[in-house]
Amino acid sequence: MLKTTRVVPQLAKVVATRTFNTTPLFQGARNYFRSFAEEAPEATDDVNPFIQYPLVTKEQMKKISNDKFKFEFAYTSFAFHSTSSVPLIHSLSDLTDPTSLNSLLPKRRPQGSPADTLSIRAGDDTMLVSPSVLAVADGVSSWEGNKDGDAGIWSRSMVETFSRLMTEYKLSHTPHHLNNRDISEILDDSFLHTSHLMDLQKLEGSSTLILGMLSGDELKMVSIGDSKIYVIRDGKVIKENEEQMVSDLCPQQIGTQTLTQLPSEIAWVDSIKLKENDLVVVCSDGISDNLYEWEIVDYLDEFLNKKKDSLKRAVNKLLLKAKEVSFDDYAFTPYNEKVNALPEKKFGKKNSTGGKLDDMSICIGKVVLNNKK
């Protein structure tokens, strides 16, 4: 991905143009920043009393679990743009300071904790997985050449902030389900909040974003850039996102260099009614640049239906297939097709072959009935 020149942030001007909800729990990014100074109610985990929930209690979480469906999910990742191949896993329930960029997650977790949401960082990618939201923010690796650049911190902060603001928004609107306008507002406030955190740390970064969240009996989807979401029913892709590109092979992104434009102005937002046993696949382009859509569908059919693998085993096998292709110098991939299709007058004749090495993040959610609602 290519990095654009950073624009001096006009954050105050951007915030001033927004109309925020006036409920006490959710009043936009400005009030969210101020709320950090206030003491929040604390609750402890039944399994581990040392884990505290300063933002949202378990009782509040149960209150907003009123969707028809939930996800049974599994996830995995591969960190190419990193000195360590081991993903960093954070529990949002364990982060006692929501402004911290360092995890306070205990080194060992007892069974049953964390209770709700995880973020998983692999290289510059970050996934968010929970029973109601699946998301991937693919950090732009070219920031590595900048001494203040850290796309991984941007991507992690973006998805974690979205999760927290979405939870607060749901609490203030229950039992009503979120609509597209609500999601756009949460997206914009998450962006402004993340930009503020990066500015405090004097860091720069950007990412693409793909997100699928449950709302009633629908899946709400948000796409910025070239990461992918597939909704699979009866062995066929019935819905996928549209990619947003700013130029040839350069996907749309949000970050510290795009502060003059809100994400809702460029995002693809759509929804689809779900059925029980639908599969929702969310992945970074490290997967979709190496595996064709039909390959993903065929592999999942083989793993889940023919071999009766668990979701966890299936998602790890799918990652292995993508890695095999990415390290194959003679493979032909969706990315090769994109390169070879570039205008010959502008780029010359291309004959691209070989897999594409990149960070890879993928999560699969199986749609099941929410019996706890």
N, C-alpha and C positions, 0 to 999 in steps of 0.2 A: 504494500500500500504506500502511496505517496503522501508526504506531509506538506501541508500548505503553510504559508507565512503566517505567523501569529498576529492577530489583530489586538490592539490595546483594548482590554475589556471596558465596556461601558455598562457595568453591571447595574449601577443605580438607575440608569436610564431604562434598561431592559425590565428591571423589577417594577419600575414606576408604571410601565405600560400594561402590567398584568392586573386583572381583576380577580382577587382572591376570595375564596369561600370565607364566610365570617363565623363559622362554627368555632367553639372554643378549642376543639382538639386539632383542627386543621385550618390554619389561617395563612398559608403560603410560606415561602422560604424565609421571609424576614422574621415572622413570628416564630418559625421553627428554630431559627438561630437563637433568638432570645430565650426560648424555653429551656435551653441547656443549663441556664443558671438556676432554674427552679428545681426544687427537690421533687423527685418522682416517687410514687408509691412502689414499695418493694414487695416481692413475693418470692418464695423459695421453691425449688424443685422438690417434689416428693421423694425422688430417688437420691438426689444429691443436694443437701441443704446449702452447700457452698455456692451453688449456681443461683444467681439472682435475676429477676426479670423487672428491671426498673422502668421499662417503657409500657409494656403491655402484660397484664396478668393472664394466667391460664383461663380464668373464668371469662375474661374479655375475648380471648381467642375462640373459645367455644361459642360465644355469642355471635360471632361473625362467620362461623362455619355453617352457613345456611345455603350453600350451593347444592344443586341436585347431584353433582358428581364431585369426585376428587381424583387425584392422580395416585396410582401406585407407580413409583418411579425408580429408575436406576440410572447411574451416570458414570462416566469415566473420562479421562483426559490424558494427553501426552504433551509435555512441555518441551518444545524444540528451542524456543528463544529463552533459554534459562540455563544456569549452571547446574541446576538440580532437576532431575526428572520426576521428583516426588511432588505431587500437588499440595498446596497449602489449603487446608480445610478449616473453615471458620463457622461457628454457630452464632447466628444473630441473637439467640437467646442469651448467650454467654458474654456478649459485648456490653459490659457495664457502662462504658463511655461511648456513646454513639458517634462522637466526633473523632475518636481515636482511629488512626490508620494502622495500628498494631493490634493483633488479635489478643484477647485475654482468655482464649479458650484453654482449658486445662489440657495437659499433655495426654491424660487418659480419661476417657469418658465412660461412665457406667452405662449399663444397658437402659434404654428408655430416655436417654438424654443425648443430644438435644431433642426437644419436643417438636420443633416445627421446621425451621428454615436453615439451610446451609448455603454458604458461598464457597466455591472451589476455584482457586486460582492456579492456572497452569501456564507458566511463561507470562505472556501478555493477555491471555484469555482469562475470563472469569465467568463461571456458571452460577446461577442461582437456582436451587431446586427446593421444592416444597410440595405439599399436597394440593396446592392451588395455583402455583406459579412456576413456570419453567422459563429460564432466560439465559442468554449467552451474550456477553459483551466481548468482542474480539479487539483487543488493544492493537494499535498501529505500531508495528515493530520498528519503524524508521525513527521513532523518538529515541532509540538507544544511542544514536549519534549525538544527542544533545545532553550536556552535562546535567541539566535540570529535568530531563525527560524521563518519565516513568509511566508508560501506557498501562502497565499492569495495575498500578495504584488507581489510575483513573477508572479503569473498567471495573475493578472491585468496588470502589466507592459508589459508582453509578448504580450498579444493580442492588447493592445493599441499601442505599438510600431510597431507591424506588420501593423496595420491600417494606421499609419502615413507614414511609409516607402513605403507601397504599393501605397498610394496616390501620393507621390513624384515620385515614379517609373513610374506610369501611366502618370503623367504630362510630364515626359521626353520622353515617348515613344508614346504618342497619335499621330495618331489614331490607332496604332497597338495594338492588344490585347496581354495580357501576356501569355507566354507559360510556360511549366513545369520548364524549366531552370530558367526563371525569378523568378518564385515563390520560387524555392529552394534558390536562392540568397537572396531574401527578407527575407525568413525564417531564414537563417543563420545570416544575419545582425541584425535582430530583436533579436535573441538569444544573440549575442555578446553585443548589446546595453543594453539589460536587465541585463546581467551578470555584465556589468560595473556599472549600476545604483545600483544593489544590493551590489556590492563591496563598492561603495561610502557610502552607508548607513550601511555597516558592517552587512548585513543580509544574511541569507541562505534560500533556498527554491527550490522547483521543482514542476513540473506539467506534466500531459499528455496534449495532444493538439488534437483537431479535428476542421477542418476548411473547409468551402465550400464557394467559391467565384465565381462570374459570370465573364465570359470572352467571349465576343461575344455571341454565342448561346450555349456555353458549361458551365458546372459546373466543376470547378477545385477543387479537394479535397486533403487535407493533413491530415494524421493520424499518431500520435505518442502515443502509449498506447492503452487503452481500452475504451475510450469514443466512441460514435457512431454517424454515419451519415447515414440516410436512404433517398433514393429517391423513392417516391411512385407515381405510375402512374396507373390510373384506378383500384385503390384498391389493387395493388400488389407492393411489394418492388422489384424494377428493378435494384437497385444498393445499396450496402452498403460497408463500409470500412472493410479492414482486420485489426485485432487487432495485436499489437506488444507486445510480452511478453518477459521478460528476464528470468523468471523462473515461476514455478507454482504459480498462483494467484498474481504474481508481474508484473505489466505492465511496459513497457518501459516508461521512463520519461526523460525530459530535465530540467536542473537546474544548481545550483551552484556546484554540485558534478559531473557534466558531461562535464566539460570544455575541456576535451581532445578529444571530438568527436563533430562534427557539426551535427545539426539536419537533414540536407539533407542526411547524410550518413545512417540514420536509419529510416527515414520517409517513409511511404507508400504514394505515390502521383499518382493520377489517374484523369480521367475526363470522362464526359458523356454528350452527346448532350441532351438538354432539350426540352420539349414541353410546350406550354401554359397550365396552370392549374396543372402541376406537383407540388407535395408537397416535400419540403426538410425539414427533421427533424434532428436537431442536439442536442445531449444531453450528459450529463455526465453519468458515470456508476451508479450513484444513481438512475437513471431512468431505464437503461437497465439491471441492476442487479435485479430489482424487477418486471419488466414487460417484458413478452416475446414479440418478434417482432410481432407475429401475433396479440397479444393483442393491441399493439399500432396501428396497421393498422385497426383492427376492431373498436376500440374506435373512431378513427378519422372518419371512415366511418359513424358511428352512430351519432357523434356530428355534423359533417359538412354537410353530405348529407341527413340524415334522419331527424335530429332535426333542421337543417339549422342554427346552432350556428355560431357566428362569430369566427374568428381565436383566438381572445383574450379569449373568453369564452371556446373554445375547448381546448386550451393549459392549461388553469387553471383547467379544469375538468380532463385532463390527469395527471397533477401533483397530484391532489387529489387522483386519483386511485393508483398512485405509492406510495403515503404516506400511504394510507390505507393498502397496502400490507407490507410496511416496518415496520409498528407497529404491524403486526399480527404475533404472536409467532408460529402459526401453519400453516402459508402459505408455499407453495412450489414454489420456484422461480428459475430463471436462475442461480443465484448465488449458490443456494443449489446444483443444478446439477453440477456446476463446482467443488464444494468442494467434493461432493460424488464421482466424477470421478477421484480424485487424486489417484496416485498409492498406493495400500494398503500396499505393502512392505515398502514403505518410510514413509507413514503418518498414517498407521493403517486403520482399517475399519471406514468409516464415514457414519453417518446418519443425515446429516444436514437438519434442517427445520427452518422455520421462516424467516421473511423479513429482509432486510439489511438496517440499519439506516445509512444514509450518506447525505452529501450535495447533492442537486438535482438542476440541471439547464437544461432547455429545451427551445428551440426556434423552431418555425415552420415558414417556408417561403413558400408562395404560388407564383408560377412563373407566372408572368403576362407580357404583352408586355410593353416595355419601350417607351412610346409615347413622352418622353422628349429628346430622343437621337437625 
